[in-house]
Amino acid sequence: MPNSIFKETNGKLDPFLKLFGLMKENHMNIAQVINAVDIAANSLPYMENLYEHAKDEVNKMQRTRQSLLRDIETKYKISILDKTVFCIDQERRRKD
C-alpha cells in the first residue's frame, strides 16, 4: 500500500503532510478525518449545486431589483411631469 501511494503521487507526499498538519491543528483523530472526507465526498456535489442555485437566485433578484428601481424612477418622473403640467395648466387658466 505505501509503495502504491508513493507511485500514484510520484513521490509527492506534501498533500498528505498538509492533511496531517490540519488534522493535528484541529485536534482531529484519524476516524474524524475519515468521517469528514466521507461527508465531503457525499455532500459536496449537492452543496455545490445548492450554491450555484443560490447564486442564480441572487442574480435574478438583483435584476428584478434594478428593474423595480427603474420603474420607480420612471413613475417619479411621470409624477413630476404631471405636477408640472397641472401647474402650467393652472397658470394658463388664471391668465385667460
N, C-alpha and C positions, 0 to 999 in steps of 0.2 A: 504494500500500500504506500509507504513513504516514497519508494522509488517511482511509482506511477505518478504521484503528486509532483515529484521533482521533475519528471519528464513532461507532464502536462503544462507545468508553469515555466518550463525552460530554465529551471533553477532560480526563478524569481519568486522568492517567498515573502517579499515585502507586504503583499496584501494580508497574508496570514499573520505576520508580525503586527501589522496595524490593527487587525481584528483582535488579536491577543491583548494589545495595549488598550484598546477601547473596552474590552471585557474587564480588564483589571481596573481601569479608570472608573468604570461604572459599577464596580463591585459585583460583577455577574459571574456565575459559575457556568460551566460548560453546558449543563442542561438548560439554563436560561437562554444562553446564546442559541442553542439548537431550536428552542421553542420560538425565539424571536425571529430567526431565519425562516422557520416553518410558517409562522403567521404572516411574515412579509411576503413570502413566495405565494401564499394562497390569497392574500388580501390586496397585494399591491396592484394587480391589474384592475380590480374593482375600484380601488381608491384613485387610480389614475383616470379611469373612466369617469368617476364621480367628479374629480377635479376639472376635467375637460368640460363636462356638462355644466358645472358651476360657472366656469369662465364664459361659456357661451351665453348662459343666462344673464350674467353681469353685462356682457356686451350688448345683449338685446335691451336690457333695462337702461343702459346708457344711451342707446339710440332713441328709445322711447322718451327718455328724459329730455334729450336735445330737441326732439320733435315737439314735445309739450311746451318747452321754453320758447320755441319759435312761434307756436300758436298763441301763447300768452302775449308775446311781444307784438304780434300782428293784431290781436284783439285790442291791446292797449293803444296802438297807433290808430286803429279804426275809431276807438272811443275818443281820442284827442281830435281826430278829424271831424267826428260827429259834433263834438262840442264847438269846434271852430266854425263849422257850417251853421250851427244853431246861432252862435253869436253874430256871425255875418248876416244871417237872415234877420235877426232881431234888429241889428243896426240899420239894415236896409229898410225895414218896416217903419222904424222911427223917422227916417228921412222922408218917407213917402207921405 
